[in-house]
């Protein structure tokens, strides 16, 4: 398990980025699994603001609330993003793969936090363990898709192959929406493909488990 230095400063919330071993050793894991609310995760750009404790919300990839709930997303190379707006006490958990980023899921999450009274300049955004730039090989067509959509470069070309930086894309979106760079944290050294503690779709295929990322209001 890893935790955010930024989010640990706020006693009103709990958060976790669990690895494969935490189901065996973490005292909090089973309780959180039992009480956590999840989006269905279909690589959409849809975010839902929730009030109740239904276990799963269909046809969306992110949840936002200001209630005493745990929100979670499950990933295996994609970006798990946790948001916290401390003034209005709003939390969000977002699953952002390449499809979701292209469709605007990060944009939609920030807009909805703002619609619910949040101030973008107060938002804390944490990108949890995910596949690193140097492991995320893509075809040139995907590179062009992102260039056309965002009008900046988030790729490198190395030894005849293209590699894409999903986290850089997400951060660029956050900054454009007014989130302070100092309020953004990213787990760059926690590559899910390289680190066997984490599930990786690229490494293990669809049979792999999922990394559980959770945020909750106490």
ChimeraX attribute file (.defattr): number of C-alpha atoms within 10 A of each C-alpha:
attribute: neighborCount
match mode: 1-to-1
recipient: residues
	/A:1	15
	/A:2	14
	/A:3	16
	/A:4	18
	/A:5	10
	/A:6	15
	/A:7	23
	/A:8	12
	/A:9	9
	/A:10	11
	/A:11	9
	/A:12	13
	/A:13	20
	/A:14	15
	/A:15	19
	/A:16	21
	/A:17	22
	/A:18	23
	/A:19	21
	/A:20	15
	/A:21	11
	/A:22	16
	/A:23	13
	/A:24	9
	/A:25	8
	/A:26	12
	/A:27	10
	/A:28	11
	/A:29	15
	/A:30	13
	/A:31	10
	/A:32	18
	/A:33	17
	/A:34	10
	/A:35	15
	/A:36	20
	/A:37	24
	/A:38	25
	/A:39	24
	/A:40	18
	/A:41	22
	/A:42	15
	/A:43	19
	/A:44	21
	/A:45	24
	/A:46	22
	/A:47	26
	/A:48	19
	/A:49	16
	/A:50	16
	/A:51	12
	/A:52	11
	/A:53	16
	/A:54	11
	/A:55	15
	/A:56	14
	/A:57	18
	/A:58	13
	/A:59	16
	/A:60	21
	/A:61	27
	/A:62	32
	/A:63	25
	/A:64	25
	/A:65	23
	/A:66	19
	/A:67	16
	/A:68	16
	/A:69	22
	/A:70	25
	/A:71	30
	/A:72	30
	/A:73	29
	/A:74	25
	/A:75	25
	/A:76	26
	/A:77	24
	/A:78	25
	/A:79	27
	/A:80	27
	/A:81	27
	/A:82	30
	/A:83	22
	/A:84	29
	/A:85	21
	/A:86	17
	/A:87	11
	/A:88	15
	/A:89	17
	/A:90	22
	/A:91	28
	/A:92	29
	/A:93	31
	/A:94	33
	/A:95	30
	/A:96	30
	/A:97	23
	/A:98	17
	/A:99	14
	/A:100	21
	/A:101	23
	/A:102	17
	/A:103	17
	/A:104	17
	/A:105	25
	/A:106	25
	/A:107	17
	/A:108	16
	/A:109	24
	/A:110	24
	/A:111	16
	/A:112	17
	/A:113	24
	/A:114	15
	/A:115	10
	/A:116	14
	/A:117	13
	/A:118	20
	/A:119	18
	/A:120	18
	/A:121	14
	/A:122	16
	/A:123	26
	/A:124	21
	/A:125	28
	/A:126	24
	/A:127	24
	/A:128	29
	/A:129	30
	/A:130	31
	/A:131	28
	/A:132	23
	/A:133	19
	/A:134	16
	/A:135	15
	/A:136	17
	/A:137	18
	/A:138	13
	/A:139	11
	/A:140	14
	/A:141	10
	/A:142	14
	/A:143	17
	/A:144	13
	/A:145	12
	/A:146	20
	/A:147	14
	/A:148	11
	/A:149	12
	/A:150	13
	/A:151	10
	/A:152	11
	/A:153	15
	/A:154	18
	/A:155	23
	/A:156	14
	/A:157	12
	/A:158	10
	/A:159	5
	/A:160	5
	/A:161	11
	/A:162	19
	/A:163	21
	/A:164	26
	/A:165	19
	/A:166	22
	/A:167	26
	/A:168	15
	/A:169	20
	/A:170	20
	/A:171	20
	/A:172	15
	/A:173	18
	/A:174	20
	/A:175	15
	/A:176	10
	/A:177	15
	/A:178	14
	/A:179	21
	/A:180	16
	/A:181	14
	/A:182	9
	/A:183	16
	/A:184	17
	/A:185	19
	/A:186	18
	/A:187	16
	/A:188	14
	/A:189	12
	/A:190	17
	/A:191	21
	/A:192	26
	/A:193	23
	/A:194	16
	/A:195	15
	/A:196	12
	/A:197	17
	/A:198	26
	/A:199	27
	/A:200	26
	/A:201	18
	/A:202	16
	/A:203	14
	/A:204	12
	/A:205	11
	/A:206	11
	/A:207	9
	/A:208	14
	/A:209	17
	/A:210	19
	/A:211	26
	/A:212	23
	/A:213	28
	/A:214	26
	/A:215	25
	/A:216	25
	/A:217	19
	/A:218	11
